[in-house]
């Protein structure tokens, strides 16, 4: 039930005063700490909130998120998909996106919406949903209710889930709590990266060991399905979001 749902968000703060040194040395910092960034649901800060509102959003708290409601119900990304890729994608609904309100602000009813919820942007997890021993990378979009947007596992492909959900609507999740995005060709949208290229660790911190920046040699000759960008990115108000369609063609990756 809704009492089993927890919500998580994080902030970053810094001193309010930056003092330049007359000798050109490292600036000093003083004064009370002020919040300069916040994160909860993936891509809300980066994509949903437009450039002109980012500073205000980053200084705010989730309890006050009603002031940003119009950016969720009338998302900029939906309009950009139609504007830039209108001759490729099926029409994307640009207004009245209550499905996005559920995903980003309240939790999905019957999945991860807490009792007496106040609309607020945070990552929510229903702790009563058992882990899936065979997780789907598209999480709830693929019927795996143990995955994003119910919490966020390391293997959840949150970019693909959010972009496809924005382009198709999350109606299947809201009504039946299952079902793939089946609006073609919008159900092919993604960033072209479907899995980690190194294995996750079996113990904390679990994330894969990063590649050495000056010893990058993990690529090899390969052929198979790859992603073809249909644009360098969606760019408006300084916010970029790559729109990618996955197609089949053969390509040989360059060996370093």
WOKAMO-V983283 format. One record per residue. SS is DSSP state (@ for helix, = for strand, . for the rest). OMEGA is omega in whole degrees, 0 to 359 (none if undefined). Layout:
ss: (SS,SS)
omega: (OMEGA,OMEGA)
This chain:
ss: (.,@,@,@,=,=,=,=,.,=,=,=,=,=,=,=,=,=,=,.,.,.,.,.,.,.,.,=,=,=,=,=,=,=,=,=,=,=,=,.,.,.,.,@,@,@,@,@,.,.,@,@,@,@,@,@,@,@,.,.,.,@,@,@,@,@,@,@,@,@,@,@,@,.,.,@,@,@,@,@,@,@,@,@,@,.,.,.,.,.,.,.,.,.,.,.,.,@,@,@,@,@,@,@,@,@,.,.,.,.,.,.,.,.,.,.,.,.,.,.,.,.,=,=,=,=,.,.,.,.,.,.,.,.,.,.,.,.,@,@,@,@,.,.,.,.,.,.,.,.,.,.,.,.,.,.,.,@,@,@,@,@,@,@,@,@,@,@,.,.,@,@,@,@,@,@,.,.,.,.,.,.,.,.,.,@,@,@,=,=,.,.,.,.,.,.,.,.,.,.,.,.,.,.,.,.,.,.,.,.,.,.,.,.,.,.,.,.,.,.,.,.,.,.,.,=,=,=,=,.,.,.,.,=,=,=,.,.,=,=,=,.,.,=,=,=,=,.,.,.,.,.,.,.,.,.)
omega: (184,180,180,185,173,178,185,169,184,178,171,181,178,177,187,185,175,186,178,182,182,180,180,180,180,178,175,181,184,177,181,177,177,181,181,180,174,180,176,175,180,172,176,180,187,190,185,180,182,186,184,181,188,181,180,178,183,178,186,177,183,182,182,188,175,181,181,187,184,178,178,181,178,191,178,183,180,178,180,177,179,184,187,186,185,179,181,183,172,183,181,179,186,183,176,185,177,177,178,175,180,183,189,191,186,193,183,179,180,180,182,175,181,177,179,185,168,182,184,185,174,178,184,180,173,185,179,177,183,176,178,180,177,188,173,183,179,173,185,176,179,178,179,187,175,184,183,11,171,189,181,177,181,184,179,181,190,180,180,181,183,182,180,178,178,183,184,190,181,186,181,179,184,185,185,181,175,174,177,167,186,177,182,3,183,180,175,182,178,182,178,178,187,179,176,179,171,183,173,179,181,179,182,9,172,179,181,179,183,176,174,184,183,179,185,183,185,177,178,176,182,175,179,182,179,181,176,179,175,177,182,178,174,185,177,181,177,181,181,174,182,174,187,171,177,177,176,167,183,178,175,178,182,177,183,none)
